[in-house]
Amino acid sequence: MLKKMALGIFVLLLAGAGYVTIKLLIPLQASADRNGPDTAPRDYAMQDDSKISLPTPQAAIYPAAPNPDMNLYWGELHLHTSESFDATLFGNTLTIDDAYRFAKGEPLNSPGGETMQLTRPLDFVAITDHAEGFGTRTHCDSPDLSLAERAACWLANEPNPMIFQILTSRIRGKAAPGDPSKPAGVYQPEARQAPKPGAFPTCRFGDNALERCYQNARNDWARYVELADKYYAPGELTTLIGYEYSPGLPEQGKHHRNILFRSNIVPERAISSLDVPNAIELWQGLEATCGEGCDFLTIPHNPNKAWGLMYSRYTWDGREYNESDWRLRQKREPLAEIFQIKGAQECALGVGATDEECAFEQVFDPCEPGEKTGCAFATGFVRQGLKVGLELEQELGFNPLQSGFIAATDSHNSNPGDVEEWDFPGAIGAATSSAQRRLRETDATAPAYKTPLKFNTSGGLAAVWAPENTREAIFDALARRETYATSGPRLAVRFYAGWGIDDAIVAEHNPFQSLIADGVPMGGVLQVPQNAGEAWQQSPGFFVWATRDPIDAPLQRVQMVKGWIDPEGETRETVVDIACADGMTVNPVTGRCPDNSASVDLETCRFSRDSGADELKVVWHDPGFDPTQSAFYYVRVLMNPTCRWSSYDAIRLGREPDPRVPATIRERAWTSPIWLYPKK
């Protein structure tokens, strides 16, 4: 009998070991071989970087300051280092120090062995590692760990994306079935339970493990602040102190925010989604702990992957906003990321938008009835959010969604601002470095938003108009929304509106003193005066001045995007071209510039140099202006087409451009809106 029992136990153990091997160990090994840093040299050897001609890195230029007419500064406000646990699991070993040195122009090697270097240094940077990981691995170098603690630390530090998927799948949860009787693409609120602070494996085992993680989180945050201060060089490199708040959503959904501080006076601990379940309590917690002399703002990102939550009237855990909540959001959230590595977030075709440029770096189709993830929601894009803001303004008497624009990378490679198409090293460590890994075949059944080739862009940059390059000046420009976003190139764009702006100003060499006196800049609010006379019944002048990036393609056109609410209460939008390159004029029927026939040689990625403009300048008047109507206006500047990063990688590998994605893109800039409100 005992022998039979022993045999039975042995068979069960053997079966269990076999199950674990087949279901876990073999897939883990396969993932490590496919994505890990140990095998990266094998794949990197397949590319020939000499086939790509890169611009020579340039020294930093420090404009004279302070400048009352404002200087243009370039920066990155969303970047992860190996301090983020997911970046470590993707194979990144580069540190906070490495990231700051990279921002100053120093080269680094990616986890896949590729050289990463900015052609031009940044003016400002914020490193925004996930606060949920602070303190969770600080103790892992201790020699006194138990076996369970060592196992947990191994799990949290082993460079394998499959481990990340295992750790996060339970926290993100699964999407409950949607109600197909409700309108498609309308967010359906859901009550969610936030994970407990001890959810991370390394905070479960050992004596006082959770208390240890809390203390280490404070220590990690203090080290962040110290390093930001160490590299802060006013006038040369501004290091804003920040972090990311990252609540999870099913199916790789995002409802995250970056928190930025005005100075080094910050809370003692970074509040994460393990502490508070929604953005309202995040703002409340920050206000309660910020203290005297402390100021902050938050920037949401990836509304395209928030599955409709970002511009809905609900929080992550199902709570509905009230008026005081909206006022808090208005006060603390002046900006939104409109572009980053996970796609463009401006608009989506078929979701309140018919603008053809809404297809730019966009992979989501409009939601079908009952869909709750993986599609384009009516409240999932920035332009739709601006419209929701106009609706709320009619209801509440104020607009809590006056969002200016920035762009970023969200790279997990410690390489802030590394956005040039010809030099894109991927964004998630060894998993997307080198070119072979970026272009490899993926599961044909996987949705496009889960495939890096189709969904990943090279990221974008934040542009700020400020009098000088200091923490206070950059933060204040962000807070007043005098900012714009680009998909990577450094286009210079000015945008003003006012009734004192007339067409003659385009001939002036330096019109900015009169523009500042007679109008408001991007991000501003223009209000019809209470004693408005006949002059205010006509459209204000909208002044736009754009110049090309000297090392990239010429400009093709300037567009104006307008949104408003019609007398029937419906939100409306229109997009018109307002300036064309090559001496062309806007077609009055289509509202578009004629095609200037700019092209790209896909064998070399050389772009047309005999078409396009170095500069476009215009004053535009809205033919549909209504002084009784609230509206927003923002500018979009389009360049001539150039190669997408995937086409550069194809050249490195000696292939034709991958047919699964467009070979070329039309890089662009988006200015923060100007809002126009009727007299009250």
N, C-alpha and C positions, 0 to 999 in steps of 0.2 A: 504493500500500500504506500509506504513512504517513498519507495523508488518511483512509483507511478506519479505521486504528487510532485516529487522533485523533477521528474521528466516533464510534467505538465507546466510547472513554473519555468523550467528552462525554455520550453517551446514558446511560452508566452513572452518571456524576456527576449528571445531571439526574434519573435515576430515584431515585438515593439521596437527593437533595435533596427530591424529591417524597415519598418514603417517610417521611423525617424530618419533613417538614411535616405530612403526614396523621396520622402516628402519634404525634408528639410536640408540634410547635409549635402546631398548631390546638387539640389538647386542652388544652395549657397556657394558651392564650389564653382558651379557654372556661371553664376553671377560675378564671382570674383575674377574668373578668367575673362569674362566679357567686359567688365567695367572697372576692374581694380587697377591700382597703380603698378602692381608687380608685372603685369602683362602689357602695360602701356608702351614701353619701348618697342615691343614687337609691332604694334600697330603704327606707332610714329615713324618707324623705318619705311613705311609704305609711301610716305609723301616726300615731295621735293619742294622745299620752301624757296629754293632759288628761282623757281618759275614765276614767283610773284615779286614785283618790284615795289618795295615799301618806301614811303617818304622818309627823309632823314629827320631824326628827332631834333626838335628845336628847343632852344633855351626859353625859359619863362620870361614874359614881358610884364612888368609891373607899372600900370598906368599911374600918372600923377593923381594924388588924392589929398584932401577931399575935393570932389568935383561936384558942384551944385547941379550940373547938367547930367550927372550920373555916369558912372563907368559900367561897362559890361563885364560880368564875372561868370566863369564857367565852373560847374561843380557836379558832384555826385552825392546824393542824399539817401542811398539805399544800397548797402554793400555788406557782405558777410565774409568773415574770416574763419579760420579753424576753431574759433571760439564758439561758433554755431555748431551744435552737435550734428546737424544734417550735413554741413560742409565737411566735417571730419569723416562721416560715413561715406561721403562721395569721394574721399581721397585727398582732400585739401589739407596740407600741413603748414601753410603759410599763415603768419601771425598778424596781429594788429600792427606791430612795428613794420612788418613787411608792407602792409597796405598803405601806411602813411608814406613810406619811402617811395612806393610806386606812384602815389599821387604827385610826388615832387619830381617824377620823371625817371626814377631808377628802374632798370629792367628786373624782371622776375622770371622764373621758369614755372610753367603750369604743371599740375600734377601729371600731365601726359608728356612732359618734356619740351613743350613749345615755348619759345621766348615770348614774353608779354612785355610790352613797353608802350607808353603813351607817346604819340608824336609831339604833343604839347602838354606840359604839366597842367594840373588843375589849379584853380584859385581857391576852392573850398571843398570840403569833404566831410561827410558824416558816416561813421562806421556804425551799422545798425544790426548787430547780431541779435539773435532771438533771446529775449529775456527768459523764456521758459527753460533754457539750458544753463542759465547762470548758476554756478555753484554745484552743478550736478556731477562734474568730473574733476573738480579741483583736487580732491583727495586721492585720485587714482594712482598717483605716484608714491603714495605712502607705502613703506615696507611692511606695515603691521596689519594688512588687510586679511580678512578671513577668506576662505575658499569661495563662499557665496559672493562676497564683495569683489573678489578678483574676477569672478565670472561676469558679474554685472558690468564691471569696468571694461572687460574685454569686449562685451557686447556693444558698449557705448562708444568704443574707440576703434573697432575693426572696420577698415575701409571697404564697405560692401553695401551698395544701395538697397539690396534685398533686406538687410537688417533694418534700414530706415523704414521700408515699407511695412515690415512686421511690427515695429515699435509704434508707428503712427496710425495703422489701420484701425486699431481698437479705439484710439482717441478720436479719430475723425468720425467713426461710426458709418452706418449705412443709411442711404436715403430711403425714407419711408415712401410708399406709393403715393403719388399725387392724386388729387381729385380731378378727374377728367371733365367734370361738369363745369369747372371754373374756367375763366378765360385763359387761353394759352399764354405763357410767358409772364403771368402775374405771380409774384412771389406769394407762396402760401406759408404763413408763419408756423413755426414749430418750437415747442418747448424742449430745450436741450439741457442736459446736466453737464456742467463743467467738470473736467477731470480734477481729482484731488492733487494737492501739492506733492504728495508722495508717489505719483503715478510713474515717475521715471525710475527705471530699475535700480540705479545707483543710489537712490534715496530711500530704498526699502530695507536694505540689509545692513547689519552692524548696529552697535550700540548708539542710540540717539541719532540714527541716520538722517531723519528728517530735520532735526535741529541743526545737524552739521551742514546739510545742504542750504538751509536758510542763512547760516552764518557765512558760508562760502559764497553765497550769492551776493551778500553785502560786500565781501572782500573783492570779488570779481568786478563788481560795479565800481568800487573805489579805484581799482587798478585801471579801469576804462577811463575814468576821469583824469587820473594822473597821466596816462599816456596821451590823451587829447591835449592836455596842458603842455606836455613835453614837446609836442610837434607843432603847437600853435605859434605861428610867426605872422603877426598882423602885417598886412600889406603884401604878404607873399603867399602864405597858405593858412587859411582859416579852417580850424578843426572844430566843427560843431559837435557837441556831445549828444548822443542819441542811442536809441535801441529800437527793436521791433517787438510789438505786441501781436501774438500769432494764434488766435483761436482757430481750431480746425473745422472743416466742413467735409462732407462725404465727397468721394470721387475727385480727390485732389483739389477740392474747393478752397478758396482763400477768402478770409474776411479780416485782413491784417491791417495794422497801422504802424507807421514809424513815428516815434516821439522824439522831438528835437527841443533842446534847451537853449536859452539865449546866452547863458554864461556857464561858468563852472559851479554856480550855486544850484545844486540839484538835490532831489530826495536821497535819503540814505540807501534806499533799495529801489530797484527797477520793478514796477508793478507789471505783472505778466497775466496771461489768461488763466494761470493756475491760481491767481489771487482774486480776480474779478471776472465775471462771465460776459460782460458786454462793454461796449464803448462808453456808454453813459457813466457806468461805475468807474471806468478807467479815468475819464476826465475828472470825476468827483474825487477819486483817490489821489490823483496828481495834484489837484488844487489843495487838498487837505494836507499833503506831505511836502509840497514844493517850498513853502516857507517864504520869509521876507527876502526880496531881491531875486527870487526865482521866477522864471517865466518859461512857458512851453507852448508848443503847438503840435498837432498831430496831422499826419498825411496818410490817407487811405490809399491802398494800391490793389490792383487786380479786381476792380469791380466786374470785369468780364468773367471772372471765375468765382464770384461770390454767389452765383446762382440766383441773382435777383435781389439779394439781401441788402446790398450796399445803399441803394437809393429807395428802398422800401420804407415803410413807416414802422418797422419792427427791428428789434435787437436780435442778436445771435440766439438768445435763449427765449425768444418769443414775447418779450415785453413790448408794448406799443409806446411810441414816443408821445410825451405830452408837451405842452408849450415850453415849460422850463427846460426840458431835455433838448428841444430844438434850439433854444437860446444858448444853451451850453455848447451845442455843436457849432452854432454860428460863431461863437466866441473863440473856440479852440481849434477849429478845423478849416482854415482859410484856403487850403490847397488840396489837389488830388493829383496822383500820378496818372498821366494820360497815355504813357507809353513806357514799356520796359521789355525785358527778355521774353515774358510770357504774353506776347501779342499786343496789338493796339487796342486801346480801351476808349477811343473817342466815340465810336458809333458802330452799328451793325446794320447791314442791308436788310430791309424787311421788318425792322423793329423800330418803327417810327421814323425811319430814314430811307430815302431813295437816292441819296448822294453816292455816286459811283466810287468816290474815294473812300467810302466806308468799308470797302473790301480790302483795304490795305492791311496786310499782316493780320488777317482775320480768318478764323477757321470755324466759327460757330454758325450753325443754321438757326433760324427762328424756332422757338420752342413749339412742340406739338402739345395738344391737350394732355394733361397728366404728367408731363415731363417736369422733373424737379432739379435735374443736374445736366450738365453737358450740352447746353444749348444757350441761345441768346435771349435774355430776358428783357422785358420792357423797362426794368429798373436796374439794368446791369451795365450801363455805359455812361460815360461822363456827360455826353450831350443830353441824354435822357435825364440825368440827374439835374442838369441845369433847368430843364423844363419842369421837373418836379418842384424845384425851388420856386419857380414862378407861380405854380399852383398853390404852394404853401404860403407864399406872400399874399395871395388873395384871401386865404383863410385866416392867417395869423396876423397880418399887418406887417410882417417882416419876412425876409428871405433867409432861411438858415443854410441854404446850399449855394451860396455865392462862392464857388470854388475857382481859384486860379489854377494854372497848370504848371507842372514840372514833368520831367522825364527822368529815368534812372536806369540802372541795370538790374538790380537784385541778383547780381552775380555772387556765387559762392566760392570764388577763386581768389579773394583778397586783392583784386585788381580794379580799384575804383576808376570809373570813367573810360574803361577799355571798350569802346563802342565802334571802332572803325571796321567796316565790313571786310576789308582786306586782311584784317589781323584778328579775327574773332576766334578765341580759344575755347569756345563753349562756355557754359555758365555753371556747370555742376561737377567740378573736379575732374577726376580721371574718367568719369562716365562719358564725358563729351570732349575729351581731348585725347586723341588727335583727330585730323580730318576723316580718317577711316571710320572712327567711332561716330562722328557727327553725321556722316552720310550713310551709315549702314542700314540694311534692311530691318524693318520692324514688323511686328505682328500685323498682318493685313487687316485683321478684325479690330485693331485698336482704334479708338476715336482719334481724330486729328490732334486734339488738344493734349493727348498723351504721348505724342511723338515729337521729339526735339527738332527734327528736320523741318516739319511742317509748322510747328507752333513757336519755335524759338527765334527771336530776332537777336540782333547784336546789342540791343538796348539803346538807351538815349541819355541825354544830358539835361541838366537844369541850368537855365540861363537867368541871371539876376541883374537888375539895374539898381545899383547902390552907389552912394557917394564915395565909399571906401571899402576896403576888404578887411573888415573886422567882424568878430562874432556878432556884435550888436547891430552893425549896419546890414550884414547879410540876413540875420534873423528878422530885422524890422522890414526889409524888402520882401521877405517871404510872407510875413504877417500881413502886409498891405497888398500882396499879390502882384507886385511889380516884377513879374517873372514870366518866363515862357519855357516851352519844352521843344526839344528837337529829337529826331530819330537818330541822332549821332553827329552829323556835321555841325560846324560852328557858324551857322548863319546869324548875322546880326539883324535884329528886327526891333523897330520902334513903332508904337501904336498909341495914338491919342484921339480923343473925340471932344468936340466942343462947338458951340455956336459962333465963337470968335475965330474959327479956323476956316480960311477960304483957300481957293485953288492956288493963289499966288505963292503960298508958302513953299510949294514944291521947288521953287527956284532959289530959295534961300540956302546958303551954305551951312548956317548953323541956326535952325529955327527953334531950338529947344527952349530958350528963355520965353519966347512968345507962346509956345505950346504949353509950357508949364503954367503960364499966366492965364491963358484963354481956354484951357481944356483939362481933361483928366487922362492919366496914362492907363495902360493895360492894368486890369485888376481894379480899376476905380468905378465909382458910381456917379452917373451924370443925371441930375434931377432937373425937370422943368421947373423954373421958379414959380412961386405962388402968384407973383404979379406979372406973369409972362404976357407979353404983348404979341403982336403979329409975327415978329421975327422968330419966336419960338414955335410957331406953327409949322415952320419948315424944318427939314432934316438938319441936324448938326453936321459939321464936317468930320469925317473919319480919316485921319492922316496915317498912312502906312509907309514906312521906309525899310526896305530889306536889302541887305548886301550878302553876296555869296561867301562861302568858306573858301579862302584862297587856295586850299589844297584839295578841293573837291569840285564837283560839277557845277556849271552855271545854273542860275535860276530860270524857271520856266514860266511861272505865273503866281499871282497873288489872288487869294479867294477870301470872300467875306461870308461868314456863317452867322445867320440870325435865327433866333428863336423867340416866339411870343405866344400869347394866348389870344385867340380871336374872340369876337363878340359873343359867339355861342359857347364859349368856355373851353374850346378845344385847343390843345397845344399844337403849334405849327412851327415849321422851320423852312428855311430856304438857303441855298448855297449859290453864290454867283462869283464869277471871276471879275476882278476889278482892275487888274493890270496884267499885261501880256508882254513877254519878251519879244525880241527881234522886230520891234516896230509894229507888231500886230495889234489889232483892236478886238474888243469883245464882241462876239456875235449877238446882236440884240434879241434874236429869237431864242437861241439856246442858252444865252447867258454864259457862254464858254469861250475861251481863247481858241483860235485855230491851232491844230497840231503843228509844232515847229519842226517835226521830222527828226528830232534828236534821237540818236541811236547808240548802241553799245556793241563793240566787237567782243563776242563771247569767247573767242580764243585767247584774248589777252586782257579782257575787261577794260580796254581803253574806251572812254566815252567821248561823245561829240564835243569838240572845242570850237566849232564854227557856228554854233547856234546857242541860244540862251543869253542871259544877261548877267553882268556883274552886279547890277543894282536895279531895283524897281522902286519907284516912288510915286505915290498917288494920293489925292484927296477924293474921297468917295462920299456921295450923298445918297441916302436911302430913299428910293422912289416910293416905297411903301410906308414911309414914316407916319406914325400916328401919335401925336403928343399925349393922347389919353391912354396909351397902351404901354404896359411894362414889357421890356424886351432885353435880350442880351445879344451882344455882337462879339465875335472873336475872329481872328485872322489866321488863315492857313497859307503858308508859303511852300510851294512845290518846286523841287529841283528837276532838272533833266534826269532821265533814267540813268541808273548806274547798276553795276553787278550786285546781286544779293550775296551774302557771305557764302552761301552754298555753292555759288558759281566759282568763287575764288578757290574753295576747297576742291572742286572738280578739277581745276587747273593743276593744283598741287598733286592730285592723284592721277593725272593724265587721262581724265574721263570727259565725256560730254556733260553739260549741266544736267542735274538730276531732274527728270521730267515730272516728278511728284510735286515740285514747287516752282513758282515763277523764277526765271533766270535773272530777271532784273527787278529793281524796285524804284520807286520815286520817293527819295528821301524828302523830309519836310520839317517845318516848324509850326507849332501851334501857340499863339499868344494867349495869355489869360484874357478872359472876356472883359468888356466894359458893359455895365448894366445901365439901362436908361429907365427911369421911373417918372410917371406923370406927377404933376403937382397934386398935393393933397389938401 
